[in-house]
Amino acid sequence: MSTFKVFASLFIIATLLQSCLAAPPFILTVLPLTIPIGLNPNNACYKENADSIPICDWNTLWLQLPIPFLNAPGPGDDVILTPSTPITLQISNAVSINSLQISQSTSLTVSAAAVLNIAQNVTVSASSTLTVAGQLAVAQATTVAGQLIIVVGGAYTGAVSVANTAVLTVDDQTQAAATTSAQLIITANSDIRGTVNFGTRAFLNVTQAAAFWANQAITFYGSANIDADASITIVNSNGWTQSNGTITINGYITTSVLNNLGTIQGNGAINGTVYNAGTLSPGNSPGTIVINGDYHQTDSGTYKFEIESANSYDRIIVTGTAYRAGVLYANIINGYTPSPHESFTVISHHHAQGTYTFTRGNMNDATFTQFSTQYTDTQTTLIFSGAVSTFVATSLVFLPLLAVLLL
């Protein structure tokens, strides 16, 4: 063989190897209904057609499709889904890829057993749907122009950007007997401009100093948690309605109005007006909720608080006006016994009107009857008058004896 032919052959081989290692975006143009993913039993390579250069440098995962010799995308690979037929990912082990793009009119479901990790971004195009029934973790963000649906048993972790015409659904309520939740775990700043639906088994967790921002009014039927440095901001004038379930605020929520028909708890701040027709229970046993606005407690509302000691008990701080109504519900915890004349300012406010109905909680009759409620324009205070009760009881014993001695 001539030197030229040797060099030419080496050049062709090098070109083929370079093409093989280039790892272009994985573009799926076939129309499978199901894509099961498992371990690759051989070293087969994907070929677009008989004449194309094979792609051999993908990892040991594979996709078994109605085409032969298909290796799965792995770390560093970009996946673009283009088929118009719905696809279900059935993953038997954790799969990692670089990015995922779901083109128009494509539906992708990450099945219940699936664990899919995305190193960069996910794009859900208009008229397309991404349904999460397993575990989907996105290191950067998912941009939604179509629909993102998290069903019961599914969990999405990452940031979300939802366009004006897009839909985000957490718990589509199709599994009536389900006992698990549909989880949306926000780990970075998220911008929600489209329609948001939260079902009764939805769980929203805003973590790691992330900000969850929405310009749509939200009616929340599930449970939510806001970590210490995290926030939820609702710019729509109708604000946030906690229809049932529990929202735990250890960071802060900013909204024009928070209508509570469920339970609010935590050790954080609410920037806006609060209407409490459910239960407001500050603290993580115990703690403080700050309301930077007015606080309206309705006749059906309850302020439930715990007293651990003279200096450790739940409080509400209201920077505006407190409209007092409904129930004050007190629990004494950790075996504490109040001392005579101790007082507990359970609500402080700039101004107030109305009164509460004081309810004993876990206190016995002897303790409960020694509490009284004192109202001022700036405070609502419980006062324990144990000394008065003790004096009366002592007098009943010793006054007859004193009368005998004087005789």
C-alpha positions as CSV (number, residue, x, y, z in Angstrom):
1,M,0.0,0.0,0.0
2,S,1.4,3.4,-0.9
3,T,2.2,6.0,1.7
4,F,-0.6,8.2,0.3
5,K,-3.2,5.4,0.7
6,V,-2.0,4.8,4.2
7,F,-2.3,8.4,5.2
8,A,-5.7,8.7,3.4
9,S,-6.9,5.6,5.2
10,L,-5.7,7.1,8.5
11,F,-7.4,10.4,7.7
12,I,-10.7,8.7,6.9
13,I,-10.5,6.7,10.2
14,A,-9.7,9.8,12.2
15,T,-12.6,11.6,10.6
16,L,-15.0,8.8,11.4
17,L,-13.7,8.8,15.0
18,Q,-14.1,12.5,15.3
19,S,-17.6,12.3,14.0
20,C,-18.3,9.4,16.4
21,L,-17.1,11.4,19.4
22,A,-18.8,14.7,18.4
23,A,-22.0,13.7,20.3
24,P,-24.5,15.9,18.5
25,P,-27.9,16.4,20.0
26,F,-29.9,13.2,20.3
27,I,-32.9,13.9,18.0
28,L,-35.6,11.3,18.3
29,T,-37.8,11.3,15.2
30,V,-39.4,7.9,15.5
31,L,-42.9,7.3,16.9
32,P,-42.6,4.9,19.8
33,L,-45.3,4.7,22.5
34,T,-42.9,3.5,25.2
35,I,-39.2,3.9,25.7
36,P,-37.9,1.4,28.3
37,I,-34.4,2.3,29.6
38,G,-32.0,-0.2,31.2
39,L,-28.4,-1.4,30.9
40,N,-27.0,-1.9,27.5
41,P,-26.2,-5.6,27.0
42,N,-23.8,-4.9,24.1
43,N,-21.7,-2.2,22.5
44,A,-24.2,-1.4,19.8
45,C,-24.1,2.1,18.2
46,Y,-26.9,4.2,17.0
47,K,-27.2,4.8,13.3
48,E,-29.6,7.3,11.8
49,N,-29.7,5.2,8.7
50,A,-27.5,2.6,6.9
51,D,-25.3,5.3,5.3
52,S,-24.8,7.5,8.4
53,I,-21.8,7.6,10.7
54,P,-22.5,5.6,13.9
55,I,-22.6,7.4,17.2
56,C,-20.6,5.1,19.6
57,D,-19.5,7.3,22.5
58,W,-22.7,7.3,24.6
59,N,-22.8,5.7,28.0
60,T,-23.9,2.2,28.9
61,L,-27.6,3.2,29.1
62,W,-29.7,2.4,26.1
63,L,-33.1,3.0,24.6
64,Q,-34.9,0.0,23.1
65,L,-36.9,1.5,20.2
66,P,-38.5,0.1,17.1
67,I,-35.1,0.7,15.4
68,P,-31.9,-1.4,15.9
69,F,-28.6,-0.5,17.6
70,L,-29.7,2.4,19.6
71,N,-27.6,3.5,22.6
72,A,-29.2,5.9,25.1
73,P,-28.1,9.4,25.6
74,G,-26.0,9.9,28.7
75,P,-24.2,12.7,30.6
76,G,-23.2,15.5,28.3
77,D,-25.9,14.6,25.7
78,D,-28.7,16.9,24.6
79,V,-32.0,15.2,23.9
80,I,-34.6,16.6,21.5
81,L,-37.9,14.8,21.3
82,T,-39.9,15.5,18.1
83,P,-42.4,12.7,17.7
84,S,-46.1,13.6,17.7
85,T,-47.1,10.3,19.4
86,P,-47.0,10.4,23.3
87,I,-43.9,8.8,24.8
88,T,-43.5,7.3,28.2
89,L,-40.0,6.9,29.8
90,Q,-39.9,3.7,31.8
91,I,-36.5,3.9,33.6
92,S,-35.2,1.0,35.7
93,N,-32.3,3.0,37.0
94,A,-31.2,6.6,37.3
95,V,-30.5,8.3,34.0
96,S,-28.5,11.5,33.5
97,I,-28.4,13.7,30.4
98,N,-27.3,17.3,29.7
99,S,-30.6,18.9,28.4
100,L,-34.0,17.9,27.3
101,Q,-36.2,19.7,24.7
102,I,-39.8,18.6,24.0
103,S,-40.8,19.9,20.7
104,Q,-44.3,21.1,19.7
105,S,-47.2,18.6,20.0
106,T,-45.1,16.0,21.8
107,S,-46.1,14.4,25.1
108,L,-43.5,12.9,27.4
109,T,-44.2,11.1,30.7
110,V,-41.5,10.3,33.2
111,S,-43.0,7.1,34.7
112,A,-43.5,6.3,38.4
113,A,-40.2,4.3,38.8
114,A,-38.1,6.8,36.8
115,V,-35.3,8.9,38.0
116,L,-34.2,11.4,35.4
117,N,-31.4,14.0,36.1
118,I,-30.9,16.9,33.8
119,A,-27.5,18.8,34.1
120,Q,-28.8,22.0,32.4
121,N,-32.3,22.9,31.1
122,V,-35.6,21.4,30.1
123,T,-37.8,23.1,27.4
124,V,-41.4,22.2,27.0
125,S,-42.6,23.8,23.8
126,A,-46.1,25.1,23.1
127,S,-48.8,22.4,22.6
128,S,-46.5,19.9,24.4
129,T,-46.8,18.3,27.8
130,L,-44.3,17.0,30.3
131,T,-45.9,14.8,32.9
132,V,-43.8,13.8,36.0
133,A,-44.9,10.6,37.8
134,G,-41.4,9.7,38.9
135,Q,-38.4,11.8,39.9
136,L,-37.2,14.6,37.7
137,A,-34.3,16.8,38.9
138,V,-33.2,19.8,36.8
139,A,-30.0,21.6,37.7
140,Q,-30.9,24.9,36.1
141,A,-34.6,25.4,35.0
142,T,-37.5,24.1,33.1
143,T,-39.1,26.6,30.7
144,V,-42.7,25.8,30.0
145,A,-44.7,27.1,27.0
146,G,-47.0,24.1,27.0
147,Q,-47.9,22.1,30.2
148,L,-46.0,20.8,33.1
149,I,-48.0,18.3,35.2
150,I,-46.7,16.7,38.4
151,V,-49.0,13.8,39.4
152,V,-49.4,12.2,42.8
153,G,-46.2,10.2,43.6
154,G,-44.1,12.4,41.3
155,A,-41.5,15.0,42.3
156,Y,-39.9,17.8,40.3
157,T,-36.8,19.5,41.7
158,G,-35.4,22.7,40.2
159,A,-36.5,26.1,38.9
160,V,-39.6,26.7,36.7
161,S,-40.4,29.4,34.2
162,V,-44.0,29.3,33.1
163,A,-45.1,31.4,30.1
164,N,-48.3,33.5,30.0
165,T,-50.2,30.9,28.0
166,A,-48.7,27.8,29.8
167,V,-50.1,25.7,32.6
168,L,-48.4,24.3,35.7
169,T,-50.4,21.6,37.5
170,V,-49.3,20.0,40.8
171,D,-51.7,17.0,41.6
172,D,-54.1,16.6,38.7
173,Q,-56.5,14.8,41.2
174,T,-56.8,11.8,38.9
175,Q,-55.9,9.3,41.7
176,A,-58.7,9.7,44.2
177,A,-57.4,7.1,46.6
178,A,-53.8,8.2,46.6
179,T,-52.1,8.8,50.0
180,T,-48.8,10.3,48.7
181,S,-48.3,13.8,47.4
182,A,-47.3,15.5,44.1
183,Q,-44.2,17.5,44.9
184,L,-42.9,20.7,43.4
185,I,-39.5,21.5,45.0
186,I,-38.2,25.0,44.0
187,T,-34.4,25.3,44.4
188,A,-33.8,28.5,42.4
189,N,-35.7,31.6,41.4
190,S,-38.9,30.7,39.5
191,D,-41.2,32.9,37.4
192,I,-44.8,31.8,37.0
193,R,-46.9,33.8,34.6
194,G,-49.3,31.2,33.3
195,T,-52.1,29.2,35.0
196,V,-51.3,27.4,38.2
197,N,-53.3,24.5,39.6
198,F,-52.6,23.0,43.0
199,G,-54.6,20.0,44.0
200,T,-55.4,18.7,47.5
201,R,-52.3,16.4,47.5
202,A,-49.9,19.1,46.2
203,F,-46.8,19.9,48.1
204,L,-44.9,23.1,47.3
205,N,-41.4,23.4,48.9
206,V,-39.5,26.6,48.3
207,T,-35.9,26.0,49.4
208,Q,-32.3,27.3,49.4
209,A,-33.1,31.1,49.3
210,A,-35.2,30.6,46.2
211,A,-37.9,33.0,45.1
212,F,-41.2,31.7,43.7
213,W,-42.9,34.6,41.8
214,A,-46.3,34.5,40.3
215,N,-48.5,37.1,38.6
216,Q,-51.6,34.9,38.8
217,A,-53.9,34.6,41.8
218,I,-53.3,31.2,43.5
219,T,-55.9,29.0,45.3
220,F,-53.9,26.4,47.2
221,Y,-55.5,23.2,48.3
222,G,-52.4,21.3,49.4
223,S,-49.5,22.0,51.7
224,A,-46.6,24.4,51.2
225,N,-43.3,25.1,53.0
226,I,-41.1,28.2,52.6
227,D,-37.6,27.8,54.0
228,A,-35.9,30.4,56.2
229,D,-34.3,32.4,53.3
230,A,-36.9,31.6,50.7
231,S,-39.9,33.5,49.5
232,I,-43.2,33.4,47.6
233,T,-44.4,36.6,45.9
234,I,-47.9,36.9,44.4
235,V,-48.4,40.2,42.4
236,N,-52.0,39.5,41.4
237,S,-54.5,41.6,43.5
238,N,-56.4,38.5,44.5
239,G,-53.3,37.1,46.2
240,W,-53.0,33.7,47.8
241,T,-55.9,31.6,49.1
242,Q,-55.0,28.8,51.4
243,S,-58.2,26.7,50.9
244,N,-57.2,23.9,53.1
245,G,-53.9,22.1,54.0
246,T,-51.0,23.8,55.7
247,I,-48.6,26.5,54.7
248,T,-45.4,26.7,56.8
249,I,-43.7,30.1,56.5
250,N,-40.2,30.2,57.8
251,G,-39.1,32.7,55.1
252,Y,-41.7,35.1,53.9
253,I,-44.7,35.5,51.5
254,T,-45.5,38.7,49.8
255,T,-49.1,39.1,48.6
256,S,-51.8,41.8,48.5
257,V,-54.0,39.5,50.5
258,L,-53.6,36.1,52.1
259,N,-57.0,34.4,52.7
260,N,-56.6,31.5,55.1
261,L,-59.2,28.7,55.3
262,G,-56.6,26.1,56.2
263,T,-53.6,26.4,58.6
264,I,-50.7,28.9,58.7
265,Q,-47.7,28.1,60.8
266,G,-44.0,28.8,61.0
267,N,-41.6,31.4,62.1
268,G,-41.5,33.9,59.3
269,A,-43.3,37.0,57.8
270,I,-46.3,37.8,55.7
271,N,-46.1,41.0,53.7
272,G,-49.8,41.9,53.1
273,T,-53.2,41.7,54.6
274,V,-54.2,38.5,56.3
275,Y,-57.8,37.2,56.6
276,N,-57.9,34.2,59.0
277,A,-61.0,32.1,58.8
278,G,-59.0,29.0,59.5
279,T,-56.1,28.5,62.0
280,L,-53.0,30.6,62.5
281,S,-50.5,28.9,64.7
282,P,-47.1,30.7,64.9
283,G,-43.8,29.1,65.5
284,N,-42.0,25.8,65.4
285,S,-42.9,25.3,69.0
286,P,-42.7,28.2,69.8
287,G,-42.1,31.2,67.5
288,T,-43.3,34.4,65.9
289,I,-45.2,35.3,62.7
290,V,-44.9,38.9,61.6
291,I,-47.7,40.4,59.6
292,N,-46.6,43.5,57.7
293,G,-50.2,44.7,57.2
294,D,-53.6,44.3,58.8
295,Y,-54.8,41.1,60.5
296,H,-58.5,40.2,60.2
297,Q,-59.5,37.2,62.3
298,T,-63.1,36.3,61.5
299,D,-65.7,34.7,63.8
300,S,-64.7,31.3,62.4
301,G,-61.0,31.9,62.8
302,T,-58.6,30.6,65.5
303,Y,-55.3,31.9,66.8
304,K,-53.7,28.8,68.3
305,F,-50.6,29.4,70.4
306,E,-48.3,27.6,72.8
307,I,-46.8,28.7,76.1
308,E,-43.6,27.1,77.1
309,S,-42.3,29.5,79.7
310,A,-42.7,33.2,80.8
311,N,-40.3,34.2,78.0
312,S,-41.0,31.5,75.4
313,Y,-44.4,31.5,73.8
314,D,-46.0,32.0,70.4
315,R,-46.7,35.5,69.2
316,I,-48.1,37.5,66.3
317,I,-46.7,40.9,65.5
318,V,-49.0,43.0,63.4
319,T,-47.7,46.3,62.0
320,G,-51.2,47.5,61.0
321,T,-54.6,47.0,62.6
322,A,-55.7,43.8,64.3
323,Y,-59.4,43.1,63.9
324,R,-60.1,40.8,66.8
325,A,-62.8,38.1,66.6
326,G,-63.0,34.3,66.8
327,V,-61.0,32.1,69.2
328,L,-57.8,32.4,71.2
329,Y,-56.7,28.8,71.7
330,A,-54.0,28.3,74.3
331,N,-51.9,25.2,74.9
332,I,-49.3,24.9,77.7
333,I,-46.4,22.7,76.7
334,N,-43.4,20.9,78.1
335,G,-44.9,20.7,81.7
336,Y,-44.8,24.4,82.3
337,T,-46.7,25.9,85.3
338,P,-47.3,29.7,85.1
339,S,-46.4,31.7,88.2
340,P,-48.8,34.2,89.7
341,H,-49.1,37.5,87.9
342,E,-47.2,36.3,84.8
343,S,-48.4,37.8,81.6
344,F,-48.1,36.8,78.0
345,T,-48.5,39.3,75.1
346,V,-49.6,36.9,72.4
347,I,-50.4,39.6,69.9
348,S,-49.0,43.1,69.4
349,H,-50.4,45.6,66.9
350,H,-50.4,49.2,65.9
351,H,-54.1,49.5,66.5
352,A,-56.9,47.0,67.3
353,Q,-60.6,46.6,67.7
354,G,-62.9,43.8,68.8
355,T,-62.3,40.9,71.3
356,Y,-61.6,37.2,71.2
357,T,-63.1,34.2,72.8
358,F,-60.5,32.6,75.0
359,T,-60.5,28.8,74.9
360,R,-58.4,26.6,77.3
361,G,-56.7,24.2,74.9
362,N,-55.0,21.5,76.9
363,M,-55.3,23.3,80.3
364,N,-57.3,21.9,83.2
365,D,-60.1,23.9,84.8
366,A,-58.0,25.1,87.7
367,T,-55.4,26.6,85.4
368,F,-57.8,27.9,82.8
369,T,-60.0,29.8,85.3
370,Q,-57.0,31.8,86.5
371,F,-56.3,33.3,83.1
372,S,-57.9,36.6,82.0
373,T,-57.6,38.4,78.7
374,Q,-56.5,42.1,78.7
375,Y,-57.0,44.2,75.6
376,T,-55.3,47.5,74.8
377,D,-55.0,49.4,71.5
378,T,-51.5,47.9,71.0
379,Q,-51.6,44.5,72.7
380,T,-53.6,41.4,73.5
381,T,-52.3,39.9,76.7
382,L,-53.1,36.9,78.8
383,I,-52.6,37.4,82.5
384,F,-52.3,34.5,85.0
385,S,-53.8,35.5,88.3
386,G,-52.8,32.5,90.3
387,A,-52.0,34.5,93.4
388,V,-55.6,35.7,93.8
389,S,-57.0,32.2,93.6
390,T,-54.4,31.0,96.1
391,F,-55.2,33.8,98.5
392,V,-58.9,33.0,98.4
393,A,-58.3,29.3,99.0
394,T,-55.9,30.0,101.9
395,S,-58.3,32.5,103.5
396,L,-61.1,29.9,103.5
397,V,-58.9,27.7,105.6
398,F,-57.2,30.1,108.0
399,L,-59.9,32.8,108.7
400,P,-62.0,30.5,110.9
401,L,-58.9,29.5,112.9
402,L,-57.9,33.2,113.3
403,A,-61.4,34.0,114.7
404,V,-61.0,31.2,117.3
405,L,-57.6,32.6,118.5
406,L,-59.0,36.1,118.8
407,L,-61.7,34.8,121.1
